[in-house]
Amino acid sequence: MKTKTTLSNGLIVLGLLLLAIGCKKDPKPVETGPTTPTYSFTGTTADELMFEDGEAMATMISENRRFNVSNVLRITAVNNTTIEVANFAPVDITDATILATIAGQPQKIQLFHIGTIKGHRVKQIPYPFITGQTEYLDVNQKTVDLSAYKTKGIAPADISFEFTGTTPLIEKLKKLSIIKWQPKMEDFDPQNLDNNWLDEPPAKQFRMFTGFMINFAYMYTDATMKSRIVNEYVIGNDGTTPLTTAEKEADWIKAQTRTKINCGLTDTRKVNGLGGGSTFGMPDWVTLNFMTNSYTTPFHEMGHVLGYNHSSSMTYPQNNRGNVPVFMARQNEMNAAGDFPVRLNNYYKPDDIPTPKASAAASLKANKLTEEGIQ
């Protein structure tokens, strides 16, 4: 009798299990939103290259070549239907997403993805919603319909762009968002007069200068650098009075928030560097070797840009104390650690980088100029 009861109970349990399995519903399909369109910008035609050998000087120094170090992957609206994508860094940028802020739309929209854009590439393209899909995801992963803009497009004043991503390079470039620098390459001696500026600076120098300015700006995002300079003993313009902590902190902010900076190559037969106001002149041995060596010149000239004279240790060290040696030491540390956005292993034109022998010769030349007191 006991066995029959056990068997009966087992059959009941089995029946209930089979009933449950039979009543189980199929899983609800996972809803997927629209896919973000992907582009790559790797062209080699003349109209897609910036700072290329043989490019006209007027083009290389045009106002359109001024860029924000906070936005080296620049997207601009050309007109209602066309945008320009430009990479002002001399490194390839991969896996970037372009976000668009459109007037009347509550959230930023993931307009397109960039698989790769090579260093110093520029390309004009139609908006993807003009020629392709009209549904996109916003930053909250909600679907947004842009079909209202398919025919007439968007007025340039009603849209702005930014890039984002999670690669190590993009994370470093995004740190530059606090820096307001707007560099532009210059030929300060268009008539090739006998003065302190290099005659006919070559495209190679401009390519390297863009990388130098990105790395130089990056130093002003570095918390260690800020701490060291704020705590350094620095003499002011009277040659005797040390700057206060508040004054040094204010100078740090002033350096971060400089806007237009006009970059030129100096004639090293006459002068080392030139700086002041919006002018920032560097010798070729700085721009060509900035990824391997530190030099006094950039930090000296930035001292002038910040308003300091030669009596201040913001330009010339006093007893090896001041702005310059602190910056140089930190630059050497950051180069050794591979901290900078532009490095030997990602610069897009390896042939631009001098050989170790040439770099050593440049260092000797720099030291000789410093010893002779050429500023």
Disulfide bonds with the S-S distance in Angstrom:
none
